[in-house]
Amino acid sequence: MNALPLAGVRIADFTWIGAGSFTTKMFSDFGADVIKIESQQRLDSLRISRPFKDGKQGVNRSGYFSERNSNKRSITLNLKDERGQAIARRLIQRSDIVANNFTPGTMEKFGLGYDAVRAIKPEIIYLAMSMQGATGPERDYLGYGLTIGALTGLQFLSGLPGREPAGTGTNYPDHIPNPCHAAFAVLAALRHLRRTGEGQFIDVAQTEPTVSLLGPSVLDFTVNDRVQVRSGNEREHACPHGVYPCTGDDRWIAISVSSDSQWRALLQVLGSAQELESLAGASLQDRRREAARIDEGIAAVTRGRSAEELMETLQRAGVPASVVRNARDLVEDDAQLRHRQHWVSLDHAEMGRTLYGAPPYRMSDVGQVPTRAAPLLGEHTDEVLGSLLDLAAEEIDTLRTEGVLT
């Protein structure tokens, strides 16, 4: 761990659920000492979220939690107790970064707001990543990935034409724009700290990074005064552009044709799509007018073809195409992920050998990460309080007996 690029950085991690946990995971996987402050009285929702190892529910058996918390240490603190708050402050004094993704005002209730923390450690980097930010008329609103997707318009654009918005679950807000923007801001603040010795308050409103995903839709409105609506798989620049059934149980192939030459190559590969022969010379606009007929004709052929073989044939012919993969395909059959050693098996204290995804980038002179499985609830309480905060074993036992370490 000492050889990793963020070794020596410590984060007092009060985050929970998706975006916050993913933000600090990016630091822990590359060597930062991320100490996750938890409570048995109010569990991180991910600890009780599916899937569970062997289908057996438990606070230490969630695959979702494990994936988002690799390489971290976990302590349990009752922050409603003044002694628990005092321990949190001692931990903060020995940390470089404080991170939370609560609604504004929550950390203040525990005496751990930015002003209070800065008073004990002026150079602290304090990351707050609520749904709507620390100021404004909607600052007090509580939100999750699904509501963030709705508020920003992402949900409105997802679905089939003429149908209700389908949304994307929490996939985008919690796992792409918000943790990545927050991590970048923290890295910039660390650089600023190194240059100037000054700390930083970082106020991330999770709706705003999510809006950044919608650039084309925003431009279409501001330039053309047009509000984009749900279009399913349809795209103005391509036709056919969709997902088609193949042989096997729930097997599909995605095909995207954006030029006339690709269209002719597709017809040549499909061969038996006789109902499409009259459209062999059709332009993009002509094909878009006949999109439903084209989709039916393609599907009639692909139903009898292997998705993998058809993908390879189409790609050789210059037609963009890919198998629609499921989780089993990604873990067991993806040669590229296997080559890049994307899947990492680690020993978990309760679940045993478990699978983790490596960061989607590789750095020279940095070995395989993550290196440690996610922590059990409170697994490192004694270790952190003893070795880092210098509490005696007897004092730790007393605090635990009196409900401070819960």
N, C-alpha and C positions, 0 to 999 in steps of 0.2 A: 504493500500500500504506500510506503514512503516514496516509491519511484513514480507514483502517479502524479499528473500535473497539478491536481488540487490538494495534494497532501499538505497538511499544516493549516488548512482552512477549517473552521468549525462553525456549524450551523445549529442553533437552538430552534428546532423544527416543531412548530405548533400547528402545522398544516394537517389537513385530513382530506378524505375522499379523493377526487381525481386530480384536478389541475395542480393543486398545491403539492400533493405527494409526488406527482410526476416531476414538478420543478426541482424539488430537492433531491430526487433520485438521480437526476442528471449530474448533480454535484457529488453525491455519495459514490456513484459508480466510478468516478474518476478521482477518488481518493480523499474527498472532504469527509471530516468526521461529522456526520449528520446524526444528531441525537433527537429522536422523535419523542416528544412529550405527549403521553397518552393518559387516559383515565379509564378505569374499569366502570366508573359510574356513567360515563358517556363515551361509548366505544366509537372509534373511527368506523363509519358505515361500511367501508370496504372490508373490514374484518368479518362482517356478517353478510357479505355479498357472494353470490355464486360466481364461478363453480368452486365446489369444495372437494378436496382430495378424497378419492374413493367414495364420493357422495355423502361423506360423514361431516355434518355441520360442526363448526367450532371456531373460536376466535383466532386460532392459529392455523386454520386449514383452508383459508380462502386463497385461491390462485390469483384472483384479481388484486387482493391486498399484497400478496407476495411479489407480483410483477412490478408493482409501483413502489416498493420499499426495500429493494435489494441494497445490501451493503450498509444499511442504517443500524443504529443502536436504538433500543427502546427503553424508556423509563416510564413508570407510572407516578403521577403526581396529582393530588387533590388540590386544584387551584382555587377552590372555594375556602380552603383553610389558609390562614395567614402564614403558617409555617411552610406550606407548599409553595406559596407565592415567594417567600423568602429564598427557598431553594432554587426556584426558577430564576430569581434575580442573580444568585450566585453563579448559576450556570451561564447566564447571559454575560456576566462580567468576564467569563473565560471563553466567550464565543466572538466570532467576527460578524455573524449574520443572525438576525432573528427573522423568521418567516412565519406568516399566518395567512389564511384565506377565509377568515371569519367576516361576518357583517361588521361594519364600523361600530365601535363602541364596546365590542366584546372583550378585547384585550384590556381596555381601560377598566372594565369591571374587576379585573384581576390585578389591577395596579401595574399592568405591563404594556400600556400604551406607549407610543413613540416618545412623548415628552418625558414620561417616567423612566423609560429605558435610557434615553439620551442623558438624563441627569446622572446616572450611575456609570455610563460608558459613552462619552461624547462621540467617539469615532465609530459607533455601531452602524452597520448597514441594516436597515429595517425594511423588510419587504411585506407590504400589505396588499393582498390581491382579492378584494371583494368583487361582487358582481358589478356594481355601478361606481366604485371608487369611493374615496373618503369624503367628497363634498358633492353638493348638488341636491336637487329636490327629491331624488330617488336613492340617496346614499344608504338609507336604512333598509332597502329592499333585500330580502334573502333570495338567492337564486342558485340553481344547479345547472348542469350542462344543458338539460332539455329546455329550461326556461330561457337560458342565454341564447340558445339557437332560435327560439321563437321571437325574443325581443329584437334580435339583430336582423331578422328577415331571412336567415338561413333556412329555417323550417318552411317558410312560405314558398321557397323555390324548389323544395324537394318533394317529388311525387309525380303522379301521372296527370296529363292534361285533363282538366274538367273534374278532377277528384280532389278530395280534401288534402291539405298538406301532410306529407308522410313523415318529414323530419329525418334526422340522422341519429337519434338518440343523443348520447353524450360524446359520440366519437370525435367530432371536430372540436368543440369548445374545450373539453377537458384534456385532450391529448395532442393537439397540434398548436393552435395559435397562442393560447394562454400560457402554458408552461414554457414554451420556447421564447416568447417575448419576455416573460418574467425572468428566465434564466439569463437572457442576454443583458437585461437591465442590471441584474446582480453582478455579472461579470464586469460590466462597465463601471459599476460602483466600486468594485474591488480594485480596478485599475486606478480609479480616481483616488481611492484611499491610499494606494501605494505611492502615488505622485504627490499628494497634498497632505495626507494624514487626516483628512476630513471624512466623516461618515455621510450617510445619505438616507433620506426617507423616500422609498420607492412606492408610489401609489398606482397600482395596476387596477384598472376597471376592466373586468373580464369581458364585458360586452365589446369594448373597443378593438382588441386584437381580433375578435371574431368577425367584426365588420370588415377587417382587412381582407377576409376571404372573398368578399363580394364585390371586388373592384369592377369587373365587367358590368354587373347589374347596376352599380351606382353610376358608372359612366354612361350607360345606356339611358338612364333617366336624365342625368344632367346635360347630356349632349343632344339626345333625341326626344326628351320628354316622354319616354316610353317605359312603362313598368313591366319588367319581365315577369312571366308567370311560369308555372310548372310545365315542364316539357318532357318529363320522363327521360328516355335515352335519346330523344331527337336533338340534333344540333344543326344550326343554319349552314355550317361550313362543310357538312358531311352527309352523305346518304348513299348506301345504307349505313346506319350507325345504331347498332343495337346488340342484344344478347339473344342467341338462338339455341334451341335444344339440340342435344347430341345423344348418342346411344349411351345407355347406362342410367342408373338411378340418379336423377337430379344433376345431370352433367350438361354444361353449357359452354358456348364459345362466344366471345365478344369480337365483333368485326366493325371496323371503322374505315370507310372509303371516302377520301377527300379529293380525289382526282379522277379524271376520265380513264387514265391508264390503269389505275387501281381497279376501277369498275370492270374494265375489260378483262383484267387478270383474274378477278374474282369469278366472273362468269366462266372463264376457261377452266378454273379449278373445279367449280361446282359441276360443270359438264351437263348433268341431267336436268338442270333447271330450265326445261323447255318453255315454261310459261313466261320466262324472262327474256327469251330470245329477241322479241320485238323491241326490247329496250336496250339492246346491245350498244347502240349509238347515242343513248340518251345523255343529255347534259345534266349537270348537278340540279338545276332548277326543274328539269323534266323528271328527274328521279325523285325529287322532293314531292312533286305532285302525285307521284305513284308510290309513295313510301309504303303504304299499307300493303299494296299488291307485291312490292318487292320483298317486304319482310315475310309475307306468307310463302313466296316462292323459295326464298333462302331456307326458311325453316323446314319446308318439305324435303329438302335435300339433306340438311345437316342432321335431321333426326336419324338418318341411317349411317352417320359417320362418327368415328371416334374423335372426341374433342382434341386430344393430344396430337393425333396424326394430322387432322385437318389444320390445326394451328401451325404445325411445322411446314406443311405444304403451302399454306397461304403466305407465311412469312418468306419462304423461298421465292414465291412469286411476287413479292413486294407489296403484299396486302397486310396492313396492320391488323393483327388478330392475336387473341390470347385465350387460353383456357380460363374459365371462371373457377378459381381455386377455392377449396374449403380449408378448414383448419388442418385436417389430416394431410391434405396435399402439401401445405406449407411446411409442416413439421417433418413429414416422412419422404416427400418426393421432390422437393424443390432443390435442384442441383446447384443453383446459384447461391441460395442461402446456406447450403451445406458447404460450399466452397469457401464462403466468407466466414464460416464458423459463427453464424448468427445465433444459433441455439446453444445455450450454455446450460449444462446440468450441474446443479449445486446441491449439497446435502443440507436439508432443512431439519431443525431439531425435532419437529413432530411429524412432518409429512414425508421425511426421508428424501430420496433423490427426486428433485423437481426441476422443471424446465423454466429457463428465463431467456428473454430476448436481449441480445447485446445492443448497445447503442448503434444507431444506423450510420456511424462514421468510424473510421479507423485512424489512429494516430501513430506516427512512427515512434519506435522505442517504447511503446505502451503495449503491454501484453493483453491477454484476454480479460475482459471485464463484462459483467460484474464478477466479483470473486467470492462474495458471501451471500448466502440466502437471506431472505427477510427475517427480521427478529420475531421471537415470541413476544407476546404482550408483557412488557415489563422485564424482559430477559436481562437487561443490563442495568437495572436500577442500582443494585448493590455495587456493581463495578464502577459506574459513573459517580455515584455519591461518595464512594470510598476513595478511588484513585484520583479522581478529578477534583472533587470538592472537599476532600480530606475529612469526611465524616467518619467517626469510629463505628465499628461494627455494632456496638451496644446502642449507639444513638440511632443507627439505621433501624435496628430491631424495634426500638421504642417508637419511632416515627411510623413504622409499619403497623404496630399494634394499635396505635392511636388513630389510624385511618388517614394519615397524611400521605402515605405512599400507595394510594389506591386509584 
